[in-house]
Amino acid sequence: MGEEKKEGQTRFEEFRVAGGEILNKVKEIIHQGNVRRIILKDEEGRTFMEIPLTVGVIGTIVAPVMAAVGAIAALVSNLTIIVEKTGD
């Protein structure tokens, strides 16, 4: 599924997804918890969006973030989702 890298207490996972799967994958990642940041990159490695997630803000930003991710998914066919997670 994803590729995992570790740096100290922070872990990074990468997922390559097609346009139609992007929104569902981001929702799944947010609901997993212990996610610090989500980065969406195109096939050339350019960053489309960085989504910082903290425990206190998750409830207030989910709807606008999902709308933005949905718009991005409509523009690109493939993306790499990089997930920065806190320690276990």
For each residue, the residues with C-beta under 8 A, 3 or more apart:
1: 15
2: 13 14 15 83
3: 13 14
4: 11 12 13 14
5: 11 12 13 14
6: 10 11 12
7: 10 11 12
8:
9: 86 87
10: 6 7 36 84 85 86 87
11: 4 5 6 7 84 85 87
12: 4 5 6 7 82 83 84 85
13: 2 3 4 5 82 83 85
14: 2 3 4 5 80 81 82 83
15: 1 2 25 80 81 83
16: 78 79 80 81
17: 21 22 25 78 79 80 81
18: 21 22 77 78
19: 22 73 74 76 77 78 79
20: 73
21: 17 18 24 25
22: 17 18 19 25 26 40 69 72 73 79 81
23: 26 27 66 69 70 73
24: 21 27 28
25: 15 17 21 22 28 29 81
26: 22 23 29 30 38 40 51 65 66 69 81
27: 23 24 30 31 66
28: 24 25 31 32
29: 25 26 32 35 38 81 83
30: 26 27 35 38 53 58 62
31: 27 28
32: 28 29 35
33:
34: 85 86
35: 29 30 32 38 53 83 84 85 86
36: 10 52 53 54 84 85 86
37: 50 51 52 53 83 84
38: 26 29 30 35 50 51 53 81 82 83 84
39: 47 49 50 51 81 82 83 84
40: 22 26 47 48 49 50 51 69 72 79 80 81 82
41: 45 46 47 48 79 80 81 82
42: 45 46 48 76 78 79 80
43: 76 78 79 80
44:
45: 41 42 80
46: 41 42
47: 39 40 41 50
48: 40 41 42 72 76 79
49: 39 40 68 69 72
50: 37 38 39 40 47
51: 26 37 38 39 40 61 65 69
52: 36 37 57
53: 30 35 36 37 38 57 58 61
54: 36 57 58
55: 58
56:
57: 52 53 54 60 61
58: 30 53 54 55 61 62
59: 62
60: 57
61: 51 53 57 58 64 65
62: 30 58 59 65 66
63: 66 67
64: 61 67 68
65: 26 51 61 62 68 69
66: 23 26 27 62 63 69 70
67: 63 64 70 71
68: 49 64 65 71 72
69: 22 23 26 40 49 51 65 66 72 73
70: 23 66 67 73 74
71: 67 68 74 75
72: 22 40 48 49 68 69 75 76 79
73: 19 20 22 23 69 70 76 79
74: 19 70 71
75: 71 72
76: 19 42 43 48 72 73 79
77: 18 19
78: 16 17 18 19 42 43
79: 16 17 19 22 40 41 42 43 48 72 73 76
80: 14 15 16 17 40 41 42 43 45
81: 14 15 16 17 22 25 26 29 38 39 40 41
82: 12 13 14 38 39 40 41
83: 2 12 13 14 15 29 35 37 38 39
84: 10 11 12 35 36 37 38 39
85: 10 11 12 13 34 35 36
86: 9 10 34 35 36
87: 9 10 11
88:
